[in-house]
């Protein structure tokens, strides 16, 4: 397939967006790491305050949500869901330019669906668990004994960086490793020559 100048310009624009989404995800990971580090520094009398605990959990989830949202955008850019052959070809060219293979954690439908279809999945979750008390906050578990025995919409284990969202698991470390690799390709190599 011969790539026109317009295609090259479009590909360059997509590569700039990939770089931007990588930066957002990596910024979210830095924020999350810093917030998780705060736990050990908070005096016990402050840690016991529900208002401070809630703010901290929400800030943690905001950072996780940034990572997941950027992961979803990257997944859509690399594996477009449009049925048009032209759009799928753009995804193919972008993956080729960035050296992304089929084993990439960004290809996981879970990464996309955790945000893209959140409302539909929450409908099912509420039907199943609606009669029970549901903690909808971001919850960090420190050990297996401290995990509450209630259904949770969101949970993250800080030791593994595994996020559970409406029952699905996403390995943030694997996702961020791929994001870091993509960012390095775009920054180090500059915009690749399409079709090369």
C-alpha positions in Angstrom: 0.0 0.0 0.0 1.5 3.3 -1.1 1.3 6.0 1.7 0.6 9.5 0.5 1.9 12.7 2.1 -1.5 13.2 3.7 -1.3 9.8 5.3 2.2 10.6 6.6 0.9 13.8 8.1 -2.1 12.0 9.7 0.2 9.3 11.1 2.4 12.0 12.6 -0.7 13.5 14.3 -1.7 10.1 15.7 1.9 9.6 17.0 1.7 12.9 18.8 -1.6 11.8 20.4 0.0 8.5 21.4 2.8 10.5 23.1 0.3 12.7 24.9 -1.7 9.7 26.2 1.5 8.1 27.3 2.5 11.2 29.2 -0.9 11.4 30.9 -0.7 7.7 32.0 2.8 8.1 33.3 1.8 11.2 35.2 -1.1 9.3 36.7 1.4 6.6 37.8 3.7 9.1 39.4 0.8 10.6 41.3 -0.4 7.2 42.4 3.0 6.2 43.6 3.4 9.4 45.6 -0.1 8.9 47.2 0.6 5.3 48.1 3.8 6.5 49.7 1.9 8.9 51.9 0.2 6.1 53.8 3.3 5.4 55.8 3.9 9.0 56.6 0.4 9.8 57.9 0.2 10.0 61.7 -2.3 7.4 63.1 -4.6 10.0 64.6 -5.0 11.6 61.1 -5.3 8.2 59.3 -8.3 7.4 61.5 -10.2 10.4 60.2 -12.8 9.3 57.7 -12.8 12.6 55.8 -9.0 12.5 55.2 -9.2 8.8 54.3 -12.0 9.5 51.8 -10.0 12.3 50.1 -6.9 10.2 49.9 -8.9 7.2 48.4 -10.5 9.5 45.8 -7.2 11.0 44.9 -5.8 7.5 44.4 -8.7 6.6 42.2 -8.3 9.8 40.2 -4.7 8.7 39.4 -5.8 5.2 38.5 -8.6 6.6 36.4 -6.1 8.7 34.4 -4.0 5.6 33.7 -7.1 3.6 32.6 -8.5 6.4 30.5 -5.2 6.9 28.7 -4.9 3.1 28.3 -8.4 3.0 26.7 -7.5 5.8 24.3 -4.3 4.1 23.3 -6.1 0.8 22.8 -8.7 2.5 20.5 -6.0 4.2 18.5 -4.0 1.0 18.0 -7.0 -1.3 17.5 -9.8 0.9 16.2 -13.3 -0.6 16.5 -14.6 1.0 13.3 -15.4 -1.5 10.6 -14.0 0.6 7.8 -11.0 -0.9 6.1 -9.3 2.5 6.0 -9.6 3.0 9.8 -8.4 -0.5 10.5 -5.4 0.1 8.1 -4.6 3.2 10.1 -4.5 1.1 13.3 -2.2 -1.4 11.5 0.2 1.3 10.3 0.3 2.8 13.8 1.0 -0.5 15.5 3.7 -1.2 12.9 5.3 2.2 13.4 5.4 1.7 17.2 6.3 -2.0 17.2 3.1 -3.0 19.0 2.3 -6.7 18.7 -0.8 -8.7 19.5 0.5 -9.6 23.0 0.3 -6.0 24.1 -1.6 -5.4 27.3 -3.2 -2.5 25.5 -5.1 -4.9 23.2 -7.1 -6.3 26.2 -10.8 -5.6 25.8 -10.9 -5.2 29.6 -8.9 -2.0 29.4 -11.4 -0.6 27.0 -14.5 -1.9 28.6 -13.6 -0.7 32.1 -14.3 2.8 30.9 -16.2 2.5 27.6 -19.1 0.4 28.9 -18.9 1.4 32.6 -22.6 2.3 32.8 -23.8 -1.0 31.3 -21.5 -3.0 33.6 -22.6 -1.0 36.6 -26.2 -1.8 35.8 -25.5 -5.5 36.0 -23.4 -5.0 39.2 -26.2 -3.1 40.9 -28.8 -5.7 40.0 -26.6 -8.4 41.4 -25.4 -6.5 44.5 -27.9 -3.7 44.9 -29.5 -5.1 48.1 -26.1 -5.2 49.9 -24.1 -2.3 51.2 -21.7 -1.4 48.4 -18.5 0.5 49.0 -18.0 2.5 45.8 -14.8 4.1 46.9 -11.3 3.3 45.8 -10.1 0.8 48.4 -6.5 -0.2 49.0 -6.0 -3.5 50.7 -2.8 -4.0 52.8 -3.3 -7.7 53.6 -5.7 -10.4 52.9 -7.3 -10.2 56.4 -8.2 -6.6 56.0 -10.2 -7.1 52.8 -13.9 -6.3 53.7 -16.3 -9.0 52.8 -18.6 -6.7 50.8 -18.8 -6.3 47.0 -16.7 -3.4 45.8 -16.9 -1.6 42.6 -13.3 -0.5 42.7 -10.3 -2.0 44.5 -6.5 -1.9 44.1 -3.8 -3.8 45.8 -0.8 -1.5 46.2 1.7 -4.5 46.3 0.7 -5.8 42.9 -0.9 -2.7 41.3 -3.8 -5.0 40.3 -7.0 -3.1 39.9 -10.3 -4.8 40.2 -13.1 -2.8 38.6 -16.6 -4.3 38.6 -15.1 -7.7 38.9 -12.5 -7.4 36.1 -8.8 -7.3 36.8 -6.3 -5.0 35.1 -2.6 -5.2 35.8 -1.5 -1.6 35.9 2.2 -2.5 36.0 2.0 -4.4 32.7 -0.1 -1.6 31.2 2.4 1.1 32.3 5.4 -0.9 31.1 3.9 -0.9 27.6 3.0 2.8 27.9 6.6 3.5 28.9 7.9 1.5 26.0 5.6 3.4 23.5 6.6 6.8 24.9 10.3 5.9 24.5 9.7 4.8 20.9 7.9 8.0 20.0 10.4 10.3 21.8 13.7 8.5 20.9 13.0 7.5 17.3 10.8 10.5 16.4 7.9 10.0 14.1 8.6 6.8 12.1 8.5 6.9 8.3 5.2 5.3 7.3 5.5 2.1 5.4 9.2 1.8 6.2 
